[in-house]
Amino acid sequence: MHGRPSVASCADLDAVADAVAGIGDLALAVADDLESLEVNPLWAAGATVEALDALVTWRSS
């Protein structure tokens, strides 16, 4: 990210940590049925954090 401010200067890192923990909690809650969970990108500005795209793969029954 040449020429842009660092993440620490434009994002609330506690909010980012909370979002990542929430994604982890979700994955744990459905772990028996979950094959994989990918979030990319995770966008953060100030206290706003959004998963702009996600891919969920479920286990075959």
N, CA, C, O and CB atoms as a CASP TS submission, in Angstrom:
PFRMAT TS
TARGET T0000
AUTHOR 0000-0000-0000
METHOD Language model
MODEL 1
PARENT N/A
ATOM      1  N   MET     1       0.841  -1.175   0.000  1.00  0.00           N
ATOM      2  CA  MET     1       0.000   0.000   0.000  1.00  0.00           C
ATOM      3  C   MET     1       0.880   1.230   0.000  1.00  0.00           C
ATOM      4  O   MET     1       0.831   2.033   0.932  1.00  0.00           O
ATOM      5  CB  MET     1      -0.953   0.002   1.206  1.00  0.00           C
ATOM      6  N   HIS     2       1.657   1.380  -1.003  1.00  0.00           N
ATOM      7  CA  HIS     2       2.575   2.496  -1.147  1.00  0.00           C
ATOM      8  C   HIS     2       1.816   3.820  -1.186  1.00  0.00           C
ATOM      9  O   HIS     2       0.874   3.978  -1.962  1.00  0.00           O
ATOM     10  CB  HIS     2       3.421   2.330  -2.409  1.00  0.00           C
ATOM     11  N   GLY     3       2.221   4.754  -0.359  1.00  0.00           N
ATOM     12  CA  GLY     3       1.607   6.070  -0.373  1.00  0.00           C
ATOM     13  C   GLY     3       0.318   6.190   0.409  1.00  0.00           C
ATOM     14  O   GLY     3      -0.332   7.235   0.372  1.00  0.00           O
ATOM     15  N   ARG     4      -0.061   5.151   1.110  1.00  0.00           N
ATOM     16  CA  ARG     4      -1.284   5.204   1.921  1.00  0.00           C
ATOM     17  C   ARG     4      -0.908   5.135   3.396  1.00  0.00           C
ATOM     18  O   ARG     4       0.152   4.619   3.751  1.00  0.00           O
ATOM     19  CB  ARG     4      -2.260   4.042   1.546  1.00  0.00           C
ATOM     20  N   PRO     5      -1.786   5.660   4.255  1.00  0.00           N
ATOM     21  CA  PRO     5      -1.496   5.578   5.688  1.00  0.00           C
ATOM     22  C   PRO     5      -1.492   4.124   6.152  1.00  0.00           C
ATOM     23  O   PRO     5      -2.143   3.270   5.550  1.00  0.00           O
ATOM     24  CB  PRO     5      -2.527   6.393   6.496  1.00  0.00           C
ATOM     25  N   SER     6      -0.762   3.855   7.212  1.00  0.00           N
ATOM     26  CA  SER     6      -0.748   2.498   7.754  1.00  0.00           C
ATOM     27  C   SER     6      -2.110   2.160   8.338  1.00  0.00           C
ATOM     28  O   SER     6      -2.897   3.048   8.665  1.00  0.00           O
ATOM     29  CB  SER     6       0.350   2.345   8.827  1.00  0.00           C
ATOM     30  N   VAL     7      -2.379   0.865   8.464  1.00  0.00           N
ATOM     31  CA  VAL     7      -3.653   0.414   9.024  1.00  0.00           C
ATOM     32  C   VAL     7      -3.851   0.988  10.414  1.00  0.00           C
ATOM     33  O   VAL     7      -4.962   1.384  10.766  1.00  0.00           O
ATOM     34  CB  VAL     7      -3.718  -1.120   9.069  1.00  0.00           C
ATOM     35  N   ALA     8      -2.803   1.039  11.199  1.00  0.00           N
ATOM     36  CA  ALA     8      -2.918   1.520  12.572  1.00  0.00           C
ATOM     37  C   ALA     8      -3.384   2.966  12.633  1.00  0.00           C
ATOM     38  O   ALA     8      -3.988   3.367  13.628  1.00  0.00           O
ATOM     39  CB  ALA     8      -1.592   1.380  13.286  1.00  0.00           C
ATOM     40  N   SER     9      -3.123   3.760  11.604  1.00  0.00           N
ATOM     41  CA  SER     9      -3.500   5.165  11.654  1.00  0.00           C
ATOM     42  C   SER     9      -4.910   5.428  11.135  1.00  0.00           C
ATOM     43  O   SER     9      -5.432   6.526  11.331  1.00  0.00           O
ATOM     44  CB  SER     9      -2.519   5.977  10.868  1.00  0.00           C
ATOM     45  N   CYS    10      -5.541   4.455  10.478  1.00  0.00           N
ATOM     46  CA  CYS    10      -6.856   4.729   9.903  1.00  0.00           C
ATOM     47  C   CYS    10      -7.928   3.751  10.352  1.00  0.00           C
ATOM     48  O   CYS    10      -9.089   3.914   9.974  1.00  0.00           O
ATOM     49  CB  CYS    10      -6.766   4.710   8.412  1.00  0.00           C
ATOM     50  N   ALA    11      -7.590   2.751  11.136  1.00  0.00           N
ATOM     51  CA  ALA    11      -8.566   1.761  11.573  1.00  0.00           C
ATOM     52  C   ALA    11      -8.480   1.574  13.081  1.00  0.00           C
ATOM     53  O   ALA    11      -7.402   1.642  13.670  1.00  0.00           O
ATOM     54  CB  ALA    11      -8.344   0.420  10.851  1.00  0.00           C
ATOM     55  N   ASP    12      -9.621   1.342  13.685  1.00  0.00           N
ATOM     56  CA  ASP    12      -9.697   1.027  15.106  1.00  0.00           C
ATOM     57  C   ASP    12      -9.308  -0.443  15.258  1.00  0.00           C
ATOM     58  O   ASP    12     -10.092  -1.331  14.923  1.00  0.00           O
ATOM     59  CB  ASP    12     -11.139   1.315  15.695  1.00  0.00           C
ATOM     60  N   LEU    13      -8.111  -0.697  15.759  1.00  0.00           N
ATOM     61  CA  LEU    13      -7.614  -2.070  15.830  1.00  0.00           C
ATOM     62  C   LEU    13      -8.427  -2.938  16.778  1.00  0.00           C
ATOM     63  O   LEU    13      -8.488  -4.152  16.588  1.00  0.00           O
ATOM     64  CB  LEU    13      -6.171  -2.071  16.259  1.00  0.00           C
ATOM     65  N   ASP    14      -9.054  -2.349  17.795  1.00  0.00           N
ATOM     66  CA  ASP    14      -9.949  -3.127  18.659  1.00  0.00           C
ATOM     67  C   ASP    14     -11.164  -3.595  17.863  1.00  0.00           C
ATOM     68  O   ASP    14     -11.627  -4.720  18.047  1.00  0.00           O
ATOM     69  CB  ASP    14     -10.397  -2.290  19.886  1.00  0.00           C
ATOM     70  N   ALA    15     -11.684  -2.743  16.980  1.00  0.00           N
ATOM     71  CA  ALA    15     -12.821  -3.127  16.141  1.00  0.00           C
ATOM     72  C   ALA    15     -12.421  -4.227  15.163  1.00  0.00           C
ATOM     73  O   ALA    15     -13.197  -5.149  14.912  1.00  0.00           O
ATOM     74  CB  ALA    15     -13.364  -1.908  15.376  1.00  0.00           C
ATOM     75  N   VAL    16     -11.219  -4.132  14.613  1.00  0.00           N
ATOM     76  CA  VAL    16     -10.726  -5.184  13.713  1.00  0.00           C
ATOM     77  C   VAL    16     -10.597  -6.497  14.481  1.00  0.00           C
ATOM     78  O   VAL    16     -11.015  -7.546  13.993  1.00  0.00           O
ATOM     79  CB  VAL    16      -9.357  -4.784  13.084  1.00  0.00           C
ATOM     80  N   ALA    17     -10.023  -6.443  15.672  1.00  0.00           N
ATOM     81  CA  ALA    17      -9.873  -7.649  16.488  1.00  0.00           C
ATOM     82  C   ALA    17     -11.229  -8.251  16.831  1.00  0.00           C
ATOM     83  O   ALA    17     -11.391  -9.471  16.797  1.00  0.00           O
ATOM     84  CB  ALA    17      -9.099  -7.335  17.771  1.00  0.00           C
ATOM     85  N   ASP    18     -12.206  -7.409  17.163  1.00  0.00           N
ATOM     86  CA  ASP    18     -13.556  -7.898  17.464  1.00  0.00           C
ATOM     87  C   ASP    18     -14.178  -8.576  16.249  1.00  0.00           C
ATOM     88  O   ASP    18     -14.833  -9.610  16.381  1.00  0.00           O
ATOM     89  CB  ASP    18     -14.451  -6.744  17.935  1.00  0.00           C
ATOM     90  N   ALA    19     -13.978  -8.002  15.073  1.00  0.00           N
ATOM     91  CA  ALA    19     -14.533  -8.589  13.847  1.00  0.00           C
ATOM     92  C   ALA    19     -13.895  -9.945  13.564  1.00  0.00           C
ATOM     93  O   ALA    19     -14.591 -10.904  13.232  1.00  0.00           O
ATOM     94  CB  ALA    19     -14.321  -7.642  12.647  1.00  0.00           C
ATOM     95  N   VAL    20     -12.586 -10.024  13.694  1.00  0.00           N
ATOM     96  CA  VAL    20     -11.892 -11.293  13.450  1.00  0.00           C
ATOM     97  C   VAL    20     -12.329 -12.339  14.478  1.00  0.00           C
ATOM     98  O   VAL    20     -12.536 -13.501  14.130  1.00  0.00           O
ATOM     99  CB  VAL    20     -10.354 -11.095  13.502  1.00  0.00           C
ATOM    100  N   ALA    21     -12.468 -11.932  15.733  1.00  0.00           N
ATOM    101  CA  ALA    21     -12.942 -12.853  16.768  1.00  0.00           C
ATOM    102  C   ALA    21     -14.365 -13.318  16.467  1.00  0.00           C
ATOM    103  O   ALA    21     -14.693 -14.486  16.679  1.00  0.00           O
ATOM    104  CB  ALA    21     -12.883 -12.183  18.155  1.00  0.00           C
ATOM    105  N   GLY    22     -15.206 -12.417  15.976  1.00  0.00           N
ATOM    106  CA  GLY    22     -16.574 -12.791  15.618  1.00  0.00           C
ATOM    107  C   GLY    22     -16.616 -13.802  14.489  1.00  0.00           C
ATOM    108  O   GLY    22     -17.423 -14.732  14.511  1.00  0.00           O
ATOM    109  N   ILE    23     -15.749 -13.623  13.503  1.00  0.00           N
ATOM    110  CA  ILE    23     -15.660 -14.589  12.403  1.00  0.00           C
ATOM    111  C   ILE    23     -15.205 -15.946  12.946  1.00  0.00           C
ATOM    112  O   ILE    23     -15.726 -16.988  12.548  1.00  0.00           O
ATOM    113  CB  ILE    23     -14.679 -14.085  11.300  1.00  0.00           C
ATOM    114  N   GLY    24     -14.243 -15.922  13.847  1.00  0.00           N
ATOM    115  CA  GLY    24     -13.787 -17.162  14.469  1.00  0.00           C
ATOM    116  C   GLY    24     -14.873 -17.833  15.285  1.00  0.00           C
ATOM    117  O   GLY    24     -15.016 -19.055  15.246  1.00  0.00           O
ATOM    118  N   ASP    25     -15.644 -17.043  16.027  1.00  0.00           N
ATOM    119  CA  ASP    25     -16.758 -17.589  16.809  1.00  0.00           C
ATOM    120  C   ASP    25     -17.796 -18.238  15.899  1.00  0.00           C
ATOM    121  O   ASP    25     -18.320 -19.308  16.209  1.00  0.00           O
ATOM    122  CB  ASP    25     -17.415 -16.484  17.653  1.00  0.00           C
ATOM    123  N   LEU    26     -18.089 -17.586  14.774  1.00  0.00           N
ATOM    124  CA  LEU    26     -19.025 -18.153  13.803  1.00  0.00           C
ATOM    125  C   LEU    26     -18.501 -19.488  13.285  1.00  0.00           C
ATOM    126  O   LEU    26     -19.244 -20.468  13.219  1.00  0.00           O
ATOM    127  CB  LEU    26     -19.255 -17.174  12.631  1.00  0.00           C
ATOM    128  N   ALA    27     -17.230 -19.526  12.921  1.00  0.00           N
ATOM    129  CA  ALA    27     -16.638 -20.763  12.412  1.00  0.00           C
ATOM    130  C   ALA    27     -16.714 -21.879  13.453  1.00  0.00           C
ATOM    131  O   ALA    27     -17.008 -23.024  13.111  1.00  0.00           O
ATOM    132  CB  ALA    27     -15.180 -20.525  11.998  1.00  0.00           C
ATOM    133  N   LEU    28     -16.454 -21.558  14.701  1.00  0.00           N
ATOM    134  CA  LEU    28     -16.537 -22.566  15.758  1.00  0.00           C
ATOM    135  C   LEU    28     -17.962 -23.049  15.971  1.00  0.00           C
ATOM    136  O   LEU    28     -18.183 -24.227  16.253  1.00  0.00           O
ATOM    137  CB  LEU    28     -15.986 -22.009  17.056  1.00  0.00           C
ATOM    138  N   ALA    29     -18.930 -22.151  15.838  1.00  0.00           N
ATOM    139  CA  ALA    29     -20.334 -22.513  16.057  1.00  0.00           C
ATOM    140  C   ALA    29     -20.845 -23.501  15.014  1.00  0.00           C
ATOM    141  O   ALA    29     -21.741 -24.295  15.300  1.00  0.00           O
ATOM    142  CB  ALA    29     -21.200 -21.266  16.044  1.00  0.00           C
ATOM    143  N   VAL    30     -20.288 -23.457  13.821  1.00  0.00           N
ATOM    144  CA  VAL    30     -20.747 -24.349  12.743  1.00  0.00           C
ATOM    145  C   VAL    30     -19.641 -25.319  12.316  1.00  0.00           C
ATOM    146  O   VAL    30     -19.684 -25.867  11.215  1.00  0.00           O
ATOM    147  CB  VAL    30     -21.218 -23.522  11.526  1.00  0.00           C
ATOM    148  N   ALA    31     -18.658 -25.526  13.183  1.00  0.00           N
ATOM    149  CA  ALA    31     -17.453 -26.282  12.835  1.00  0.00           C
ATOM    150  C   ALA    31     -17.732 -27.689  12.321  1.00  0.00           C
ATOM    151  O   ALA    31     -17.018 -28.174  11.443  1.00  0.00           O
ATOM    152  CB  ALA    31     -16.559 -26.368  14.026  1.00  0.00           C
ATOM    153  N   ASP    32     -18.750 -28.348  12.848  1.00  0.00           N
ATOM    154  CA  ASP    32     -19.034 -29.716  12.410  1.00  0.00           C
ATOM    155  C   ASP    32     -19.418 -29.778  10.937  1.00  0.00           C
ATOM    156  O   ASP    32     -19.175 -30.786  10.274  1.00  0.00           O
ATOM    157  CB  ASP    32     -20.145 -30.315  13.253  1.00  0.00           C
ATOM    158  N   ASP    33     -20.011 -28.717  10.425  1.00  0.00           N
ATOM    159  CA  ASP    33     -20.475 -28.686   9.039  1.00  0.00           C
ATOM    160  C   ASP    33     -19.578 -27.865   8.118  1.00  0.00           C
ATOM    161  O   ASP    33     -19.783 -27.855   6.904  1.00  0.00           O
ATOM    162  CB  ASP    33     -21.870 -28.139   8.986  1.00  0.00           C
ATOM    163  N   LEU    34     -18.600 -27.188   8.675  1.00  0.00           N
ATOM    164  CA  LEU    34     -17.775 -26.250   7.916  1.00  0.00           C
ATOM    165  C   LEU    34     -16.515 -26.918   7.376  1.00  0.00           C
ATOM    166  O   LEU    34     -15.752 -27.528   8.125  1.00  0.00           O
ATOM    167  CB  LEU    34     -17.397 -25.060   8.787  1.00  0.00           C
ATOM    168  N   GLU    35     -16.310 -26.794   6.080  1.00  0.00           N
ATOM    169  CA  GLU    35     -15.059 -27.256   5.458  1.00  0.00           C
ATOM    170  C   GLU    35     -14.027 -26.129   5.487  1.00  0.00           C
ATOM    171  O   GLU    35     -12.884 -26.339   5.893  1.00  0.00           O
ATOM    172  CB  GLU    35     -15.308 -27.732   3.991  1.00  0.00           C
ATOM    173  N   SER    36     -14.437 -24.925   5.052  1.00  0.00           N
ATOM    174  CA  SER    36     -13.527 -23.779   5.072  1.00  0.00           C
ATOM    175  C   SER    36     -14.317 -22.479   5.070  1.00  0.00           C
ATOM    176  O   SER    36     -15.464 -22.424   4.627  1.00  0.00           O
ATOM    177  CB  SER    36     -12.567 -23.822   3.867  1.00  0.00           C
ATOM    178  N   LEU    37     -13.675 -21.442   5.575  1.00  0.00           N
ATOM    179  CA  LEU    37     -14.254 -20.100   5.610  1.00  0.00           C
ATOM    180  C   LEU    37     -13.139 -19.119   5.284  1.00  0.00           C
ATOM    181  O   LEU    37     -12.117 -19.068   5.968  1.00  0.00           O
ATOM    182  CB  LEU    37     -14.911 -19.781   7.009  1.00  0.00           C
ATOM    183  N   GLU    38     -13.350 -18.348   4.239  1.00  0.00           N
ATOM    184  CA  GLU    38     -12.349 -17.368   3.811  1.00  0.00           C
ATOM    185  C   GLU    38     -13.006 -15.996   3.723  1.00  0.00           C
ATOM    186  O   GLU    38     -14.059 -15.848   3.103  1.00  0.00           O
ATOM    187  CB  GLU    38     -11.717 -17.768   2.441  1.00  0.00           C
ATOM    188  N   VAL    39     -12.397 -15.008   4.333  1.00  0.00           N
ATOM    189  CA  VAL    39     -12.852 -13.624   4.233  1.00  0.00           C
ATOM    190  C   VAL    39     -11.718 -12.829   3.603  1.00  0.00           C
ATOM    191  O   VAL    39     -10.613 -12.765   4.141  1.00  0.00           O
ATOM    192  CB  VAL    39     -13.261 -13.035   5.643  1.00  0.00           C
ATOM    193  N   ASN    40     -12.008 -12.224   2.457  1.00  0.00           N
ATOM    194  CA  ASN    40     -10.982 -11.452   1.755  1.00  0.00           C
ATOM    195  C   ASN    40     -11.665 -10.571   0.721  1.00  0.00           C
ATOM    196  O   ASN    40     -12.266 -11.088  -0.221  1.00  0.00           O
ATOM    197  CB  ASN    40      -9.924 -12.388   1.082  1.00  0.00           C
ATOM    198  N   PRO    41     -11.589  -9.287   0.868  1.00  0.00           N
ATOM    199  CA  PRO    41     -10.857  -8.528   1.879  1.00  0.00           C
ATOM    200  C   PRO    41     -11.723  -8.200   3.094  1.00  0.00           C
ATOM    201  O   PRO    41     -12.952  -8.228   3.043  1.00  0.00           O
ATOM    202  CB  PRO    41     -10.317  -7.246   1.273  1.00  0.00           C
ATOM    203  N   LEU    42     -11.043  -7.896   4.164  1.00  0.00           N
ATOM    204  CA  LEU    42     -11.672  -7.336   5.354  1.00  0.00           C
ATOM    205  C   LEU    42     -11.334  -5.850   5.337  1.00  0.00           C
ATOM    206  O   LEU    42     -10.163  -5.479   5.419  1.00  0.00           O
ATOM    207  CB  LEU    42     -11.176  -8.050   6.694  1.00  0.00           C
ATOM    208  N   TRP    43     -12.342  -5.006   5.232  1.00  0.00           N
ATOM    209  CA  TRP    43     -12.148  -3.559   5.087  1.00  0.00           C
ATOM    210  C   TRP    43     -12.368  -2.888   6.434  1.00  0.00           C
ATOM    211  O   TRP    43     -13.316  -3.219   7.147  1.00  0.00           O
ATOM    212  CB  TRP    43     -13.111  -2.966   4.015  1.00  0.00           C
ATOM    213  N   ALA    44     -11.505  -1.954   6.784  1.00  0.00           N
ATOM    214  CA  ALA    44     -11.630  -1.239   8.052  1.00  0.00           C
ATOM    215  C   ALA    44     -11.327   0.232   7.849  1.00  0.00           C
ATOM    216  O   ALA    44     -10.354   0.602   7.192  1.00  0.00           O
ATOM    217  CB  ALA    44     -10.692  -1.837   9.114  1.00  0.00           C
ATOM    218  N   ALA    45     -12.182   1.065   8.428  1.00  0.00           N
ATOM    219  CA  ALA    45     -11.976   2.514   8.446  1.00  0.00           C
ATOM    220  C   ALA    45     -12.577   3.026   9.739  1.00  0.00           C
ATOM    221  O   ALA    45     -13.780   2.902   9.966  1.00  0.00           O
ATOM    222  CB  ALA    45     -12.621   3.223   7.187  1.00  0.00           C
ATOM    223  N   GLY    46     -11.746   3.596  10.579  1.00  0.00           N
ATOM    224  CA  GLY    46     -12.235   4.015  11.884  1.00  0.00           C
ATOM    225  C   GLY    46     -12.724   2.791  12.641  1.00  0.00           C
ATOM    226  O   GLY    46     -12.022   1.782  12.709  1.00  0.00           O
ATOM    227  N   ALA    47     -13.925   2.871  13.213  1.00  0.00           N
ATOM    228  CA  ALA    47     -14.494   1.746  13.954  1.00  0.00           C
ATOM    229  C   ALA    47     -15.363   0.852  13.079  1.00  0.00           C
ATOM    230  O   ALA    47     -15.963  -0.102  13.576  1.00  0.00           O
ATOM    231  CB  ALA    47     -15.307   2.257  15.120  1.00  0.00           C
ATOM    232  N   THR    48     -15.438   1.147  11.783  1.00  0.00           N
ATOM    233  CA  THR    48     -16.240   0.340  10.866  1.00  0.00           C
ATOM    234  C   THR    48     -15.370  -0.751  10.259  1.00  0.00           C
ATOM    235  O   THR    48     -14.310  -0.478   9.695  1.00  0.00           O
ATOM    236  CB  THR    48     -16.868   1.221   9.756  1.00  0.00           C
ATOM    237  N   VAL    49     -15.834  -1.991  10.382  1.00  0.00           N
ATOM    238  CA  VAL    49     -15.120  -3.136   9.811  1.00  0.00           C
ATOM    239  C   VAL    49     -16.138  -3.960   9.040  1.00  0.00           C
ATOM    240  O   VAL    49     -17.193  -4.306   9.572  1.00  0.00           O
ATOM    241  CB  VAL    49     -14.405  -4.001  10.926  1.00  0.00           C
ATOM    242  N   GLU    50     -15.825  -4.277   7.782  1.00  0.00           N
ATOM    243  CA  GLU    50     -16.745  -5.038   6.942  1.00  0.00           C
ATOM    244  C   GLU    50     -15.997  -6.125   6.189  1.00  0.00           C
ATOM    245  O   GLU    50     -14.901  -5.905   5.673  1.00  0.00           O
ATOM    246  CB  GLU    50     -17.474  -4.112   5.956  1.00  0.00           C
ATOM    247  N   ALA    51     -16.607  -7.299   6.136  1.00  0.00           N
ATOM    248  CA  ALA    51     -16.119  -8.361   5.260  1.00  0.00           C
ATOM    249  C   ALA    51     -16.722  -8.075   3.892  1.00  0.00           C
ATOM    250  O   ALA    51     -17.930  -8.221   3.705  1.00  0.00           O
ATOM    251  CB  ALA    51     -16.508  -9.817   5.793  1.00  0.00           C
ATOM    252  N   LEU    52     -15.897  -7.670   2.938  1.00  0.00           N
ATOM    253  CA  LEU    52     -16.410  -7.300   1.620  1.00  0.00           C
ATOM    254  C   LEU    52     -16.706  -8.513   0.756  1.00  0.00           C
ATOM    255  O   LEU    52     -17.508  -8.428  -0.174  1.00  0.00           O
ATOM    256  CB  LEU    52     -15.422  -6.403   0.912  1.00  0.00           C
ATOM    257  N   ASP    53     -16.076  -9.635   1.048  1.00  0.00           N
ATOM    258  CA  ASP    53     -16.340 -10.866   0.313  1.00  0.00           C
ATOM    259  C   ASP    53     -15.994 -12.032   1.226  1.00  0.00           C
ATOM    260  O   ASP    53     -15.074 -11.946   2.039  1.00  0.00           O
ATOM    261  CB  ASP    53     -15.524 -10.927  -1.026  1.00  0.00           C
ATOM    262  N   ALA    54     -16.727 -13.106   1.086  1.00  0.00           N
ATOM    263  CA  ALA    54     -16.452 -14.299   1.880  1.00  0.00           C
ATOM    264  C   ALA    54     -16.799 -15.529   1.055  1.00  0.00           C
ATOM    265  O   ALA    54     -17.698 -15.500   0.214  1.00  0.00           O
ATOM    266  CB  ALA    54     -17.250 -14.284   3.216  1.00  0.00           C
ATOM    267  N   LEU    55     -16.080 -16.597   1.308  1.00  0.00           N
ATOM    268  CA  LEU    55     -16.333 -17.875   0.661  1.00  0.00           C
ATOM    269  C   LEU    55     -16.467 -18.915   1.760  1.00  0.00           C
ATOM    270  O   LEU    55     -15.563 -19.094   2.576  1.00  0.00           O
ATOM    271  CB  LEU    55     -15.193 -18.252  -0.354  1.00  0.00           C
ATOM    272  N   VAL    56     -17.602 -19.597   1.772  1.00  0.00           N
ATOM    273  CA  VAL    56     -17.853 -20.648   2.751  1.00  0.00           C
ATOM    274  C   VAL    56     -18.024 -21.953   1.994  1.00  0.00           C
ATOM    275  O   VAL    56     -18.801 -22.030   1.043  1.00  0.00           O
ATOM    276  CB  VAL    56     -19.111 -20.333   3.629  1.00  0.00           C
ATOM    277  N   THR    57     -17.299 -22.974   2.415  1.00  0.00           N
ATOM    278  CA  THR    57     -17.448 -24.307   1.845  1.00  0.00           C
ATOM    279  C   THR    57     -17.933 -25.228   2.956  1.00  0.00           C
ATOM    280  O   THR    57     -17.315 -25.333   4.015  1.00  0.00           O
ATOM    281  CB  THR    57     -16.102 -24.825   1.216  1.00  0.00           C
ATOM    282  N   TRP    58     -19.045 -25.885   2.689  1.00  0.00           N
ATOM    283  CA  TRP    58     -19.646 -26.785   3.672  1.00  0.00           C
ATOM    284  C   TRP    58     -19.194 -28.216   3.404  1.00  0.00           C
ATOM    285  O   TRP    58     -18.934 -28.585   2.258  1.00  0.00           O
ATOM    286  CB  TRP    58     -21.192 -26.688   3.638  1.00  0.00           C
ATOM    287  N   ARG    59     -19.102 -29.008   4.445  1.00  0.00           N
ATOM    288  CA  ARG    59     -18.754 -30.426   4.307  1.00  0.00           C
ATOM    289  C   ARG    59     -19.893 -31.152   3.595  1.00  0.00           C
ATOM    290  O   ARG    59     -21.064 -30.816   3.769  1.00  0.00           O
ATOM    291  CB  ARG    59     -18.470 -31.074   5.702  1.00  0.00           C
ATOM    292  N   SER    60     -19.541 -32.130   2.810  1.00  0.00           N
ATOM    293  CA  SER    60     -20.559 -32.961   2.157  1.00  0.00           C
ATOM    294  C   SER    60     -21.152 -33.914   3.181  1.00  0.00           C
ATOM    295  O   SER    60     -20.445 -34.428   4.048  1.00  0.00           O
ATOM    296  CB  SER    60     -19.956 -33.750   0.954  1.00  0.00           C
ATOM    297  N   SER    61     -22.436 -34.145   3.078  1.00  0.00           N
ATOM    298  CA  SER    61     -23.109 -35.064   4.022  1.00  0.00           C
ATOM    299  C   SER    61     -22.923 -36.500   3.605  1.00  0.00           C
ATOM    300  O   SER    61     -23.417 -37.407   4.276  1.00  0.00           O
ATOM    301  CB  SER    61     -24.605 -34.748   4.121  1.00  0.00           C
TER
END
